[in-house]
Amino acid sequence: MSRFQRWLLKTARTIHVYLTLFGLTLILFFAVTGFMLNHTEWFLPSDARLEAQTRRETRTLPLDKMPGGKMPAPSEDRDEATGDEKLAVVEALRKEFGISGEMSSFLFTKDDDNRPQIKVEFKRAGGEAVATIDAETARTEVVSVYQGWAVLLTDLHRGNRGNMSNEVKRTGMVWSFVIDGTCVMLLVISATGLIMWWSLKSRGKKGAVLFVLGTLLTVGVYYWFVP
């Protein structure tokens, strides 16, 4: 074995061992939550449980915290609120109702009596909240749904619930970076593991056979059994 090969094996072994230990919690987390996502019928709540976990609160938002001392409302010149108006409403909702999560939508609507309303939606891992505000009186109803620990964990696994639109991610940008980092870490662990396997004196013939069989089995199951 050449000096370079010895150095490569030593480096791969060191990186493999310590990176595995460093990321073991995340690896186990994504393994467990991946299993949960594959069996959502076992873990995710039914509609009846979701209804039981729904909370409704009603109170009036303080108008003195709003720009101009009143709630924003649509007019002939505009059909959406300004950034300052949105910020004031969102901050008031967070303070009065303890809402967490990221704002996903802010819309002007009307109720059944044609009165102007504001509808604000918030989304977070494991739950969401919808605030409906009377634009004239600032009377507000907030409907919050906590979907349970299983949804919380699987949301953390997916990061954005598999959404491919521009919708706000439920878990935020920082957790998205954690997911990306875990993917890179798994790739490095796999690569260093292959280097260690390749260094075996017998070239790991049994390991090579198992690797080929596993790959062929995976491709075969996909080709013949996945609709």
N, C-alpha and C positions, 0 to 999 in steps of 0.2 A: 504494500500500500504506500502510495507516494505521500510526501509531506502535505500536499494540497488536499488529498483525500482524507488524511487524518484530521486536518484542520476543519474541513467541511463537515465531517462526521461529528467532531466535538462541538462545533458551533451549532449544528442542527439539533443535537441532543440537548444542549443547554437551552436553546430557544424553545424547543418542544416542551420540555419539562416545566420550565418556569412560566411560559405563556399559558400552558394548560392549567397550572395552578392559579394563575392570575385570573383567568377567565372561566374557571370551573363553575362558579355560581351562574353566570350568564348562559353557559352552555347547557347546564341542567335546566335552567329556566325556559329556554327556547325549546328544549326537548320535551318538557312536560306540557307547555302551552301548545306546542305543535300537535301533540297527541290530543289535547282538549279540542283544538280546532277541527281535527279529523273526526271527532265524535261530539259534535255540538249538541246532539239530542240528549246526551247524558249529562252535560254540564250547564248549558245555557238555559236561562229561565223561560218558563212558559208565559203566554199572554196573561194568564190569571195572576201569576206571581208578579209580573211587571205592574199590573193594575194595583196590586196590594202595596207596591213600593213607590207609588206615585203620591207626591205631596203637593197640595195646593195652598197658596198663601195670597192674601189680598191686603193691600194697604196703599196709601197715597204717597207718591214721591214728592220731596220738597222742591217747590218751584224756585225757591231762592237760589238753588244751585244750578239752575238752567240759564243759558245765555238769554238775556232780555227778560228774565223772570217768568218764562213760559215754555211749554213743551214745543218742540219743533213740529211743524205741520206742513203738508204739501200745499202748493199754490199753483197758479197758472204758469209761473215762471220756472218752477222746479218741481221735481218729483222724488227727490231724495235729500236727506239731511247733510249738513256740512260736517267736516271732520270734528270740529269743536263741539257741535251739537251731539254727535254720536258719542264722543268721549264723555260728555257731561251725563248723558242718559245712562251709559254703561257703568260709569263710576257710581252713580246714584243707586243703580240696581244692585251692584256688588255690595255697597254699604248697607242698604236697607234689607236686602234679602239674603246676604251671604252667598251670592252666586259665585261659583268658580268655573274654570274652563275658559276657552277662547270664544269670542264672539264669531259666529259663523254667518249670520245674516242680520240685517237691519232694514226693515221695510215699512213703508207707509201703506196702511190698509184702511178698510171701513167695516164697521159692524153691520148687523142686520138692519139697524135704523139709519144707516148711512152716516153715522158719526165717524169722524176721523180717528184712526188708531195707529199705534206704532207696535210692530211685532219684532221682538229681538230674540234671537236664538243663540244659545251657548252650548258648546259641546266639549266634553272631557272624557278621559278614559273611564269607562264604566257607567256613564250617565250623560244626561243632557237636561237643559232647562229652557223653557219658552216663556217669555214675558210679554203680556198683552197690555198695552197702556192706552187709556183714553187720552187723546191728545188735548182735550179741552180741560179736563179736571185733574189729570195726572193719576187717576185711580188705576191701580195696577194689579193684575193677577199673574202670579208666577206658578207654572206647573213644572215641578222637578221630578225627574225619574232617575233613581239609582238602580242599575240593572244587576247588581250583585258582584261578588268577588270574581266569579268565573268570567264575566264579561270584561271586568277590569283587567284581569290577567291576559285574556286573549286580545284585548285592544292594545296592550303593551307589546304583544308579540307582533301584531300586524302594523302597529304604528299609526296607520290611517284607515283601518278597516278595509284595506284593499281598494280604497277609493282611487280612481284614476282621473278625477276632475280636479278643479282648482279649489275644492272645498278645504276649509281650514282643518288641519290635522288635529285629531282629538288628543293626541299625546304631546303635541308641541314639537318644535324644531330640535331642542336639545336631545330628547329621547330618540328622535330620528337619527341623530349622529351616533347615539349608543348602538342602535341597530346596525348602522353601516360599519361601525368599529368592530362589532361582533362578527359580522360577515368576513371582514378582512382577517380578523384573528383566527377564524376557523380555516380560512384558506392557508394561512401561515402554518397552523398546526398540521394540516393535511400535507403540505409540502415538506415540512421537516420530518414528518412521519415516513413519507415515501423515501426521503434521503436515508433515514436510519434503516428502513427495510432493505434498500438497495445495497447497503454496506455489509449485509450478512454474507458470510463466507460462501455459502451455497447459493448465493443470489436469491435466497428465499423462494425456491421453486414452488413449494407448497403455497406460499403466500401469493405468488403470481397466478397460480391455478385458481385459488379462491377469488382473487380479484377479478379475473376474467369471467368466472362462473357467475359471480354476483352482478357484474355489469350486464352479461347476456340475459340473466334472469330478470333484471329490472327492465331492460329494453323489451324482452318478450312479454312481460306482464302488461306493459304499456301498449304494445302493438296488438295483442290478442284480446285483452280483457277490458281495456279502458274505452268506453263508448265515445 
